[in-house]
Amino acid sequence: YDHIGSLALEIQQFEPARRAFEQAAAASARAGSEHVVAMANVGLGRALWGGRRAAEARLPLLRALALEESIPTSADRLRLHESLVQVNIALGRADEASKHADESVRIVDSMKPPSN
């Protein structure tokens, strides 16, 4: 997904991050890359959330969730579900937040090396 958007998120420049992720999502949708579309939407949701726009952040995160099967890494799936936890808590959707928190725990557990 878009590196400019990621950098902007790291330095808490949420509006430039939002614009970069919107452009990345549109370009990757035209190219047909579901994984990139999903991760650009996660970035867009995180940028909107960081800019205190939780209600707007939910839609791109739900778009990414619909493409979750295309997300190849556990770390990226974890980022999606953690973002959904934050946004749903902010919107007073405790049941949804709990569901995504449970999924986050499952993902983390799957990332742990097997114990002997």
MARMARLUM-992750 format. One record per atom (N, C-alpha, C): residue number from 1; residue in one letter; atom name; y negated, z negated, x. Coordinates in steps of 0.2 Angstrom, whole numbers, m for minus. Atoms other than C-alpha are relative to their C-alpha. Example, Ala and Ser with C-alpha at 12.3 -4.5 7.8 and 13.67 -1.06 7.14 Angstrom:
<rozas>
miba, balo, zake, yy, zz, xx
1, A, N, 6, 0, 4
1, A, CA, 22, m39, 62
1, A, C, m6, 0, 4
2, S, N, 6, 1, m4
2, S, CA, 5, m36, 68
2, S, C, m5, m3, m4
</rozas>
This chain:
<rozas>
miba, balo, zake, yy, zz, xx
1, Y, N, 6, 0, 4
1, Y, CA, 0, 0, 0
1, Y, C, m6, 0, 4
2, D, N, 6, m2, m4
2, D, CA, m18, 2, 5
2, D, C, m2, m6, 5
3, H, N, 1, 5, m5
3, H, CA, m22, m7, 21
3, H, C, m8, m2, 0
4, I, N, 7, 2, 1
4, I, CA, m41, m7, 18
4, I, C, m1, m5, m5
5, G, N, 0, 5, 5
5, G, CA, m38, m16, 2
5, G, C, 3, m7, 2
6, S, N, m3, 6, m3
6, S, CA, m27, m29, 11
6, S, C, m5, m3, 4
7, L, N, 5, 3, m4
7, L, CA, m40, m32, 24
7, L, C, m6, m3, m4
8, A, N, 5, 3, 4
8, A, CA, m53, m34, 11
8, A, C, 2, m7, m3
9, L, N, m3, 6, 3
9, L, CA, m42, m47, 2
9, L, C, 0, m6, 5
10, E, N, 0, 6, m5
10, E, CA, m40, m57, 18
10, E, C, m6, m3, 2
11, I, N, 6, 2, m2
11, I, CA, m58, m58, 21
11, I, C, m4, m2, m7
12, Q, N, 2, 2, 7
12, Q, CA, m61, m62, 2
12, Q, C, m6, 4, m2
13, Q, N, 5, m5, 2
13, Q, CA, m71, m46, m1
13, Q, C, 4, 3, m6
14, F, N, m4, m2, 6
14, F, CA, m64, m44, m19
14, F, C, m2, 6, m3
15, E, N, 2, m6, 4
15, E, CA, m74, m30, m26
15, E, C, 2, 6, 5
16, P, N, m2, m6, m4
16, P, CA, m71, m18, m11
16, P, C, 8, 0, 0
17, A, N, m8, m1, 1
17, A, CA, m52, m23, m12
17, A, C, 2, 3, m6
18, R, N, m2, m3, 6
18, R, CA, m52, m19, m30
18, R, C, m1, 7, 0
19, R, N, 1, m7, 0
19, R, CA, m59, m2, m27
19, R, C, 5, 4, 4
20, A, N, m5, m3, m4
20, A, CA, m47, 2, m13
20, A, C, 7, 0, m3
21, F, N, m7, 1, 4
21, F, CA, m32, m4, m23
21, F, C, 0, 5, m6
22, E, N, 1, m4, 6
22, E, CA, m38, 6, m38
22, E, C, 2, 8, 3
23, Q, N, m1, m7, m3
23, Q, CA, m39, 22, m27
23, Q, C, 7, 1, 3
24, A, N, m7, 0, m2
24, A, CA, m22, 18, m19
24, A, C, 5, 1, m5
25, A, N, m4, 0, 6
25, A, CA, m14, 16, m36
25, A, C, 0, 7, m3
26, A, N, 1, m6, 3
26, A, CA, m21, 32, m42
26, A, C, 3, 6, 4
27, A, N, m3, m5, m4
27, A, CA, m16, 42, m27
27, A, C, 7, 0, 1
28, S, N, m7, 1, 0
28, S, CA, 1, 35, m26
28, S, C, 4, 2, m6
29, A, N, m3, m3, 6
29, A, CA, 4, 39, m44
29, A, C, 0, 7, 0
30, R, N, 0, m7, 0
30, R, CA, m1, 57, m42
30, R, C, 6, 2, 5
31, A, N, m5, m1, m5
31, A, CA, 11, 57, m27
31, A, C, 7, m1, m2
32, G, N, m6, 2, 3
32, G, CA, 25, 49, m37
32, G, C, 4, m5, 4
33, S, N, m3, 5, m4
33, S, CA, 28, 35, m26
33, S, C, 0, m7, m4
34, E, N, 0, 6, 4
34, E, CA, 33, 20, m37
34, E, C, m1, m6, 4
35, H, N, 1, 6, m5
35, H, CA, 34, 7, m23
35, H, C, m7, m1, 1
36, V, N, 7, 1, m1
36, V, CA, 17, 11, m18
36, V, C, m5, m1, m6
37, V, N, 4, 2, 6
37, V, CA, 10, 11, m35
37, V, C, 1, m7, m2
38, A, N, m1, 7, 1
38, A, CA, 18, m6, m38
38, A, C, m4, m4, 4
39, M, N, 4, 4, m4
39, M, CA, 11, m13, m23
39, M, C, m7, 0, 0
40, A, N, 7, m1, 1
40, A, CA, m6, m6, m26
40, A, C, m2, m4, m6
41, N, N, 2, 4, 6
41, N, CA, m6, m14, m43
41, N, C, 0, m7, 1
42, V, N, 0, 8, m2
42, V, CA, m1, m31, m35
42, V, C, m6, m1, 3
43, G, N, 7, 1, m4
43, G, CA, m16, m29, m23
43, G, C, m6, 0, m5
44, L, N, 5, 0, 5
44, L, CA, m27, m24, m38
44, L, C, 0, m6, m4
45, G, N, m1, 6, 4
45, G, CA, m21, m39, m48
45, G, C, m3, m6, 4
46, R, N, 2, 6, m4
46, R, CA, m24, m51, m33
46, R, C, m8, 1, 1
47, A, N, 7, m1, m1
47, A, CA, m41, m43, m30
47, A, C, m4, m3, m6
48, L, N, 3, 2, 6
48, L, CA, m46, m46, m48
48, L, C, 0, m7, m1
49, W, N, m1, 7, 0
49, W, CA, m39, m63, m48
49, W, C, m5, m4, 5
50, G, N, 5, 3, m5
50, G, CA, m49, m68, m32
50, G, C, m7, 1, m2
51, G, N, 6, m1, 3
51, G, CA, m64, m61, m41
51, G, C, m1, m4, m6
52, R, N, 0, 4, 6
52, R, CA, m61, m73, m55
52, R, C, 0, 4, m6
53, R, N, m1, m4, 6
53, R, CA, m56, m60, m67
53, R, C, 7, 0, m2
54, A, N, m7, 1, 1
54, A, CA, m39, m67, m72
54, A, C, 2, 4, m6
55, A, N, m3, m4, 6
55, A, CA, m38, m58, m89
55, A, C, 1, 7, 2
56, E, N, m1, m7, m2
56, E, CA, m41, m41, m81
56, E, C, 6, 0, 6
57, A, N, m5, 0, m5
57, A, CA, m29, m46, m67
57, A, C, 7, 1, m2
58, R, N, m7, 0, 3
58, R, CA, m14, m47, m78
58, R, C, 3, 7, m1
59, L, N, m2, m7, 1
59, L, CA, m13, m29, m83
59, L, C, 3, 4, 6
60, P, N, m3, m3, m5
60, P, CA, m10, m22, m66
60, P, C, 6, m3, 3
61, L, N, m6, 4, m2
61, L, CA, 2, m36, m62
61, L, C, 6, 2, m4
62, L, N, m6, m2, 4
62, L, CA, 12, m31, m77
62, L, C, 2, 7, 1
63, R, N, m2, m7, m2
63, R, CA, 12, m13, m72
63, R, C, 4, 0, 6
64, A, N, m4, 0, m6
64, A, CA, 19, m18, m55
64, A, C, 7, m3, m2
65, L, N, m6, 3, 2
65, L, CA, 32, m29, m64
65, L, C, 4, 5, m3
66, A, N, m4, m5, 3
66, A, CA, 38, m14, m74
66, A, C, 3, 4, 6
67, L, N, m3, m4, m5
67, L, CA, 41, m6, m57
67, L, C, 4, m4, 5
68, E, N, m3, 5, m5
68, E, CA, 49, m21, m49
68, E, C, 6, 3, 4
69, E, N, m6, m3, m3
69, E, CA, 65, m12, m46
69, E, C, m1, 5, 6
70, S, N, 2, m4, m6
70, S, CA, 56, 0, m34
70, S, C, m2, m4, 6
71, I, N, 2, 4, m6
71, I, CA, 50, m14, m23
71, I, C, 5, m2, 4
72, P, N, m6, 1, m4
72, P, CA, 62, m15, m8
72, P, C, 0, m7, 3
73, T, N, 0, 6, m4
73, T, CA, 57, m31, 0
73, T, C, m1, m7, m4
74, S, N, 1, 6, 3
74, S, CA, 59, m49, m6
74, S, C, m7, m3, 1
75, A, N, 7, 3, m2
75, A, CA, 42, m54, 2
75, A, C, m4, 3, m5
76, D, N, 4, m3, 5
76, D, CA, 34, m41, m9
76, D, C, 1, m2, m7
77, R, N, m2, 2, 7
77, R, CA, 43, m46, m25
77, R, C, m3, m7, m1
78, L, N, 3, 7, 0
78, L, CA, 38, m64, m21
78, L, C, m7, 0, m1
79, R, N, 7, m1, 1
79, R, CA, 20, m59, m19
79, R, C, m2, 2, m7
80, L, N, 1, m2, 7
80, L, CA, 21, m51, m36
80, L, C, 1, m6, m5
81, H, N, m1, 6, 4
81, H, CA, 28, m66, m45
81, H, C, m4, m6, 1
82, E, N, 5, 5, m2
82, E, CA, 17, m78, m36
82, E, C, m7, 1, m4
83, S, N, 6, m2, 3
83, S, CA, 2, m68, m42
83, S, C, 0, m1, m8
84, L, N, m1, 1, 7
84, L, CA, 9, m68, m60
84, L, C, 0, m8, m2
85, V, N, 0, 7, 1
85, V, CA, 11, m87, m59
85, V, C, m8, m2, 0
86, Q, N, 7, 1, 0
86, Q, CA, m7, m89, m54
86, Q, C, m4, 2, m6
87, V, N, 3, m3, 5
87, V, CA, m14, m78, m67
87, V, C, 2, m3, m7
88, N, N, m2, 2, 6
88, N, CA, m4, m84, m81
88, N, C, m2, m8, m1
89, I, N, 3, 7, 0
89, I, CA, m9, m102, m77
89, I, C, m7, 0, m2
90, A, N, 7, m1, 1
90, A, CA, m27, m97, m77
90, A, C, m1, 2, m8
91, L, N, 0, m2, 7
91, L, CA, m24, m89, m94
91, L, C, 3, m4, m5
92, G, N, m3, 5, 5
92, G, CA, m15, m104, m102
92, G, C, 6, 2, m2
93, R, N, m6, m2, 2
93, R, CA, 1, m95, m103
93, R, C, 6, m4, 4
94, A, N, m4, 4, m3
94, A, CA, 12, m109, m97
94, A, C, 7, 3, 0
95, D, N, m7, m2, 0
95, D, CA, 29, m102, m102
95, D, C, 1, 6, 4
96, E, N, 0, m6, m5
96, E, CA, 25, m85, m93
96, E, C, 0, m2, 7
97, A, N, 1, 2, m7
97, A, CA, 19, m94, m78
97, A, C, 7, m4, 3
98, S, N, m6, 3, m2
98, S, CA, 35, m105, m78
98, S, C, 6, 5, 2
99, K, N, m5, m6, m1
99, K, CA, 46, m89, m79
99, K, C, m1, 3, 7
100, H, N, 1, m4, m7
100, H, CA, 38, m81, m64
100, H, C, 1, m5, 6
101, A, N, m2, 5, m6
101, A, CA, 39, m98, m54
101, A, C, 7, 0, 1
102, D, N, m7, 1, m1
102, D, CA, 57, m99, m58
102, D, C, 3, 6, 4
103, E, N, m2, m6, m3
103, E, CA, 59, m81, m52
103, E, C, m2, 0, 8
104, S, N, 2, 1, m7
104, S, CA, 49, m85, m36
104, S, C, 5, m4, 4
105, V, N, m5, 4, m3
105, V, CA, 61, m99, m32
105, V, C, 6, 4, 1
106, R, N, m6, m4, m2
106, R, CA, 76, m87, m34
106, R, C, m1, 4, 5
107, I, N, 1, m4, m5
107, I, CA, 68, m75, m23
107, I, C, 0, m4, 7
108, V, N, 1, 4, m6
108, V, CA, 64, m88, m10
108, V, C, 8, m2, 2
109, D, N, m7, 2, m2
109, D, CA, 82, m95, m11
109, D, C, 4, 6, 3
110, S, N, m4, m6, m3
110, S, CA, 89, m77, m8
110, S, C, m2, 2, 7
111, M, N, 2, m1, m7
111, M, CA, 79, m76, 8
111, M, C, 2, m5, 5
112, K, N, m3, 5, m4
112, K, CA, 87, m91, 15
112, K, C, 6, 2, 4
113, P, N, m6, m2, m3
113, P, CA, 100, m88, 28
113, P, C, 6, m5, m2
114, P, N, m5, 4, 2
114, P, CA, 117, m94, 23
114, P, C, 2, m6, 4
115, S, N, m2, 6, m4
115, S, CA, 122, m111, 28
115, S, C, 7, m1, 2
116, N, N, m7, 1, m3
116, N, CA, 138, m115, 38
116, N, C, 3, m6, m2
</rozas>
